[in-house]
Structures are given as structure tokens and as C-alpha cells.
């Protein structure tokens, strides 16, 4: 008989209330995989999109939500030499994080950074992998450049502000309240723009234009982002809180040599994610160890109350990351 475990499943597409406790067989480590006893699971917007029926998991992934977790390695599959059983790790997951145990490629695991708790470490993989791969690997941000991130108080935003600042960029961020703007400045943004009161295009033009913009909004923001870029600037699109469809004047792309690109993390190959993990371990983990960056925690919810965690995230009042306490 396969051992069973507690999990949170999506009973049907819908709101937070469709997240319900269930019992599932514990996963078994396949070739190149480890199984982690989950202490904390991070809560991210793709989880809510999957719950709503708008973001299907890859065919080989668990149908359970949860794209990042931290805990103890309890078994390893064939071909795995690191990490070892008993190691404390945080990991990027293909899915299945809302459970007591989860399987994931060993190459997507990273050691819990020195000085950080499992709770803090659970906040790192999804956001850090996303920010590093899009801001640095894809966006090419370098010291001295002007960087604008929308949604600066989100998990992605708070991570992007800190990493960009640690790289020596001039950081700008948008947020929707005075408290959120203050949080952005406290994390290293030289200017936080309350989008309810100010036009970020005008602010960025006054500063000389953004060399790089990281956007999660889409819709009408796309054209405005192009206007806010400096000549030869880059716009990296990673999500669409508004619509992915819009009418767009692409003439500025040619006239001012702009670059419009984007990515999403989950559908990428295991090898691509392993390469991101290597970069994160080499470049971001030393920043964490030195205290130059740190996860920003909003709130913790009991495992069985995942619905309230999703309601908190979708309410838009959080600053930083939300986690579920599993063990």
C-alpha cells in the first residue's frame, strides 16, 4: 500500500473556496528527482490562475497547485548525488507544493541559505528564478541602468527591487498605495510611483527613460511602457493582470530600437530551469548570505486554510510573500 498524505486540491475551477483538503498517495522519486517533506509552501499568482481554470499544469506535472516549497529531502531517485537525504532545501516545483510531500528534479533544488529559516526559504524559488531569468538573463540589466518594475510591492516586485538595487541599477517601482510605495523605497527603489496619482510614463521620461521595464500588467500598460523606455530600452513581459490582447503601435520599436520580449517559467524544460538554478546559486545566494537582499514576508496561513491565503493574495493588500505552513 502506498503511504497517503494530506494535500490541497482544486475541486473545480473557481474562487478561493474551491481549494479543499484531500488525501493523496505520497509521490515517489523518479530518475533525477528528490522527494521533499514540505515545511512551508509559497503561494503565488500562477496558483490562483490554475485554481480559476486559466493556467493548466504541464501534462507531466501534478494537478495540485504549488510551485515552490522548502523542507527536508526524504528520498532521492536514481542518478541523484545532490542533494542528499536529510538536507534542507528550497525548490522550484512543477506543481504539487500544496501537499505534505512533493517530488521535483534534484537540479531545481537549492540549499536553504545560511541564516534563513525554512519559512523564508519557501518564498525564494518561484520569485527569484523568475526575476533573475527575466531581469538579468533575458533583460540584461547592468549597474547604472534605470530599471522600472510594476507591482513593486508584490512577491516578484519586492524581489526585483532588491536584486536590481544590489546590481547597482537605479530602481523605480509602481504601486497603488502610500504604504506600498514606502515599502518599495525601503527596499531600495529611488522612486516609487503611486499609479493612482501619477503617470509613470512622465516620471520615467523625466528620469531619462527606463533602460529595462519588468511588467506583469499588460493591457493598456504595454503601449505606455514603450513610451516610458529610453532609446534602445527593453520591455520584459511576464504576466497579464489586464488583458494579453491589445492594439499596439509598433512604430516606436523601430524608430527607437526597442526590444519587447517575455517569458513564463513553468513551461520551460527541466534543463532550462536547472540552468537558471545554477545562475541563482552563483549570483543570488551570495547576496542573501551577505544580507544584501532578503525575502519580504507578508503572512502565514495554516495548510488547511489555503483558501484564505488565496483571498489575501487576490485582495491586493499584501506586501511581499504569503506562505502555507504544512509541517
Phi and psi in degrees as a GROMACS rama.xvg file:
@    title "Ramachandran Plot"
@    xaxis  label "Phi"
@    yaxis  label "Psi"
@TYPE xy
-75.8098  134.262  UNK-2
-63.4055  145.004  UNK-3
-102.681  161.801  UNK-4
-143.604  159.974  UNK-5
-78.3848  145.124  UNK-6
-151.939  165.752  UNK-7
-114.733  120.682  UNK-8
-113.2  161.998  UNK-9
-91.7616  106.282  UNK-10
-70.5668  -28.5966  UNK-11
-169.68  160.673  UNK-12
-62.9047  136.749  UNK-13
165.456  -156.038  UNK-14
-80.8849  -174.089  UNK-15
-55.1642  -28.8202  UNK-16
-66.0669  -13.4036  UNK-17
-81.9527  -4.67502  UNK-18
-80.5402  116.657  UNK-19
-132.812  144.41  UNK-20
-64.4711  146.137  UNK-21
-151.364  179.222  UNK-22
-122.799  132.714  UNK-23
-134.172  156.67  UNK-24
-64.8992  141.687  UNK-25
-65.1625  140.991  UNK-26
-71.1477  156.564  UNK-27
-114.558  137.071  UNK-28
-69.8659  122.056  UNK-29
-88.164  -171.324  UNK-30
-59.0828  126.919  UNK-31
76.6248  7.37423  UNK-32
-111.161  162.818  UNK-33
-126.928  158.562  UNK-34
-110.341  131.283  UNK-35
-111.099  131.382  UNK-36
-79.7757  111.035  UNK-37
-77.7663  123.98  UNK-38
-89.8718  -47.3661  UNK-39
-138.449  144.503  UNK-40
-119.647  133.354  UNK-41
-76.1232  148.221  UNK-42
-109.544  124.927  UNK-43
-132.405  160.02  UNK-44
-60.0652  -35.4902  UNK-45
-58.846  -27.7453  UNK-46
-62.6135  -42.6417  UNK-47
-68.3136  -36.5142  UNK-48
-65.8094  -40.777  UNK-49
-63.4076  -43.6106  UNK-50
-58.4094  -36.7378  UNK-51
-80.5073  -3.39798  UNK-52
85.2561  18.4626  UNK-53
-108.875  -0.0923327  UNK-54
-150.67  84.7194  UNK-55
-69.5486  141.711  UNK-56
-69.1331  156.641  UNK-57
-58.0282  154.812  UNK-58
-56.245  -32.2289  UNK-59
-91.8959  -1.64907  UNK-60
-91.0602  159.359  UNK-61
-61.2784  149.062  UNK-62
-81.2276  -8.82361  UNK-63
-73.6218  143.006  UNK-64
-72.643  169.64  UNK-65
115.682  109.133  UNK-66
-110.301  3.01055  UNK-67
-157.67  148.279  UNK-68
-159.597  166.087  UNK-69
-135.664  145.486  UNK-70
172.729  -157.612  UNK-71
-107.36  133.971  UNK-72
-70.8344  123.212  UNK-73
-112.236  -14.6835  UNK-74
-158.838  155.019  UNK-75
-129.937  146.776  UNK-76
-89.9898  177.081  UNK-77
-57.0465  138.101  UNK-78
87.4603  -1.73464  UNK-79
-94.7221  123.849  UNK-80
-109.206  -27.5433  UNK-81
-140.729  138.598  UNK-82
-75.2584  173.741  UNK-83
-106.463  160.51  UNK-84
-56.7242  131.402  UNK-85
98.8235  -16.2521  UNK-86
-70.1979  144.571  UNK-87
-94.597  125.151  UNK-88
-136.781  162.002  UNK-89
-118.531  151.923  UNK-90
-147.528  144.945  UNK-91
-80.5142  133.303  UNK-92
-117.34  148.427  UNK-93
-75.4809  -10.1178  UNK-94
149.634  174.552  UNK-95
88.2714  8.59407  UNK-96
-70.4738  -22.8195  UNK-97
-82.4657  64.8946  UNK-98
-160.6  163.154  UNK-99
-70.9284  -27.0855  UNK-100
-137.485  146.7  UNK-101
-145.695  143.406  UNK-102
-102.504  140.979  UNK-103
-155.383  156.537  UNK-104
-57.5515  135.898  UNK-105
-58.6421  -32.4964  UNK-106
-69.7927  -10.8661  UNK-107
-99.5819  7.93549  UNK-108
-98.6812  144.763  UNK-109
-132.02  147.474  UNK-110
-64.5738  147.014  UNK-111
-61.1714  124.258  UNK-112
-59.7312  145.262  UNK-113
-53.9642  133.484  UNK-114
86.4651  -5.72321  UNK-115
-105.368  146.572  UNK-116
-82.9078  166.699  UNK-117
-60.987  -36.0105  UNK-118
-61.3045  -46.3766  UNK-119
-66.265  -41.5201  UNK-120
-63.9952  -31.0756  UNK-121
-65.0787  -17.4066  UNK-122
-85.592  -6.07663  UNK-123
-89.5664  -50.0131  UNK-124
-58.3273  -54.5528  UNK-125
-60.6986  -44.809  UNK-126
-74.4857  -43.6745  UNK-127
-68.4727  -43.7721  UNK-128
-59.2035  -43.7956  UNK-129
-64.3881  -47.665  UNK-130
-66.9399  -48.7681  UNK-131
-63.33  -43.5016  UNK-132
-68.1983  -31.9817  UNK-133
-93.7046  -38.1327  UNK-134
-80.3015  -39.7613  UNK-135
-101.855  -57.6817  UNK-136
-67.1856  -43.1062  UNK-137
-92.0146  -43.8788  UNK-138
-84.1594  -19.6259  UNK-139
68.8729  29.4992  UNK-140
-62.8622  134.889  UNK-141
-129.685  164.05  UNK-142
-57.0779  140.209  UNK-143
90.2912  -15.9965  UNK-144
-77.3192  157.687  UNK-145
-93.4006  122.728  UNK-146
-120.738  129.66  UNK-147
-117.444  127.716  UNK-148
-119.199  130.421  UNK-149
-85.5612  151.555  UNK-150
65.1647  49.122  UNK-151
-64.3501  -19.3735  UNK-152
-94.9962  -1.00925  UNK-153
-75.4167  174.727  UNK-154
-58.8  -45.8605  UNK-155
-64.1006  -44.5709  UNK-156
-63.7411  -46.5184  UNK-157
-64.9484  -33.5191  UNK-158
-70.4431  -44.162  UNK-159
-63.7454  -42.3948  UNK-160
-57.5969  -47.5844  UNK-161
-68.2134  -44.3865  UNK-162
-65.9689  -44.5897  UNK-163
-62.7466  -39.9  UNK-164
-65.4824  -40.8529  UNK-165
-64.6614  -27.262  UNK-166
-81.5449  -5.35997  UNK-167
91.6619  14.4514  UNK-168
-80.3035  158.896  UNK-169
-88.1712  119.07  UNK-170
-107.443  132.944  UNK-171
-124.408  148.461  UNK-172
-145.999  149.341  UNK-173
-106.551  148.16  UNK-174
-157.483  169.445  UNK-175
-105.958  -1.72872  UNK-176
-139.495  163.114  UNK-177
-63.3258  -39.2163  UNK-178
-64.167  -42.4142  UNK-179
-66.0692  -39.6514  UNK-180
-62.8543  -40.9143  UNK-181
-63.2796  -38.0489  UNK-182
-63.7933  -40.1215  UNK-183
-62.3127  -43.5273  UNK-184
-65.1061  -39.4142  UNK-185
-63.0804  -25.2411  UNK-186
-89.1887  -9.16638  UNK-187
129.375  -0.80084  UNK-188
-73.1495  133.187  UNK-189
-77.11  -19.533  UNK-190
-151.573  124.565  UNK-191
-109.342  132.364  UNK-192
-110.526  115.079  UNK-193
-77.4238  107.308  UNK-194
-67.5584  -10.9318  UNK-195
-80.5208  -21.5709  UNK-196
-114.649  -23.7701  UNK-197
-128.919  159.111  UNK-198
-99.3894  112.936  UNK-199
-64.1855  -26.6471  UNK-200
-63.6914  -46.7698  UNK-201
-63.9101  -42.0559  UNK-202
-62.0002  -44.8247  UNK-203
-69.6256  -37.5205  UNK-204
-62.1765  -39.8575  UNK-205
-63.1682  -30.098  UNK-206
-85.5831  -4.12359  UNK-207
107.809  1.34623  UNK-208
90.0538  149.055  UNK-209
-82.3684  134.908  UNK-210
-77.8952  -29.4628  UNK-211
-146.806  135.463  UNK-212
-123.913  132.19  UNK-213
-106.742  118.51  UNK-214
-122.897  136.938  UNK-215
-119.291  6.20172  UNK-216
-96.526  -51.7256  UNK-217
72.154  -153.198  UNK-218
56.2184  -133.224  UNK-219
-66.4651  -17.2566  UNK-220
-66.5587  -26.4038  UNK-221
-60.9738  -50.1522  UNK-222
-62.8283  -40.5256  UNK-223
-65.7984  -36.5109  UNK-224
-61.3358  -43.2971  UNK-225
-59.5897  -38.3371  UNK-226
-68.1628  -29.5802  UNK-227
-82.5653  -10.7439  UNK-228
-77.688  148.232  UNK-229
-75.0747  164.284  UNK-230
-54.4892  140.722  UNK-231
66.4585  16.9265  UNK-232
-76.0784  165.136  UNK-233
-125.413  136.644  UNK-234
-115.971  122.736  UNK-235
-112.474  119.697  UNK-236
-100.893  125.4  UNK-237
-123.784  -5.38905  UNK-238
-167.316  172.22  UNK-239
-138.264  91.5148  UNK-240
-71.1526  -29.2128  UNK-241
-95.9948  -145.418  UNK-242
-90.2029  145.669  UNK-243
-77.7056  -5.52722  UNK-244
-114.305  134.336  UNK-245
-160.711  159.23  UNK-246
-85.1768  129.23  UNK-247
-131.68  130.661  UNK-248
-89.7279  109.733  UNK-249
-90.7465  1.93195  UNK-250
-56.0056  -40.2482  UNK-251
-60.2877  -28.2921  UNK-252
-57.703  -42.2296  UNK-253
-80.5566  -45.0694  UNK-254
-66.567  -32.7887  UNK-255
-117.974  13.7054  UNK-256
55.1685  49.3687  UNK-257
-87.8375  158.715  UNK-258
-121.26  128.503  UNK-259
-117.34  117.481  UNK-260
-141.259  -176.863  UNK-261
177.934  171.072  UNK-262
-163.316  164.908  UNK-263
-132.017  147.104  UNK-264
-82.0907  -45.0042  UNK-265
-58.9906  -41.4536  UNK-266
-75.7814  -6.57346  UNK-267
-68.5895  157.608  UNK-268
-67.7339  159.39  UNK-269
-58.6705  -36.86  UNK-270
-66.3048  -42.0983  UNK-271
-61.831  -42.2821  UNK-272
-67.6102  -35.0323  UNK-273
-64.2236  -38.0426  UNK-274
-65.9674  -38.9364  UNK-275
-63.7158  -42.7513  UNK-276
-57.9806  -41.871  UNK-277
-61.166  -42.734  UNK-278
-65.7198  -42.7743  UNK-279
-62.0735  -43.685  UNK-280
-63.9389  -38.3057  UNK-281
-75.4264  -33.9972  UNK-282
-111.852  -38.9062  UNK-283
-88.7962  -38.5314  UNK-284
-59.0475  -39.1121  UNK-285
-63.4687  -33.0191  UNK-286
-63.9264  -41.0387  UNK-287
-65.7473  -44.5231  UNK-288
-62.4506  -33.6159  UNK-289
-84.2891  -4.79892  UNK-290
76.1711  14.9436  UNK-291
-76.6677  -27.1795  UNK-292
-135.641  159.703  UNK-293
-157.134  148.082  UNK-294
-64.4251  140.107  UNK-295
-98.9851  117.68  UNK-296
-97.2476  131.316  UNK-297
-96.9003  -57.8507  UNK-298
-161.111  159.979  UNK-299
-122.736  137.611  UNK-300
-124.6  148.366  UNK-301
-60.3646  148.936  UNK-302
-51.6682  -45.9861  UNK-303
-69.6783  -11.0925  UNK-304
-106.934  38.6479  UNK-305
-58.4755  -30.6331  UNK-306
-59.8003  -41.5495  UNK-307
-68.762  -34.0883  UNK-308
-62.7577  -42.0066  UNK-309
-67.3203  -39.5424  UNK-310
-62.8098  -39.2856  UNK-311
-61.987  -45.3133  UNK-312
-64.7894  -45.2962  UNK-313
-76.4347  -15.331  UNK-314
-70.6474  -20.2033  UNK-315
81.0992  8.47574  UNK-316
-98.4767  -2.15469  UNK-317
-79.6356  154.713  UNK-318
-125.699  110.466  UNK-319
93.4913  -152.832  UNK-320
-97.8756  149.33  UNK-321
-114.13  137.209  UNK-322
-129.603  157.914  UNK-323
-106.413  133.03  UNK-324
-88.9282  113.58  UNK-325
-96.2029  -52.5397  UNK-326
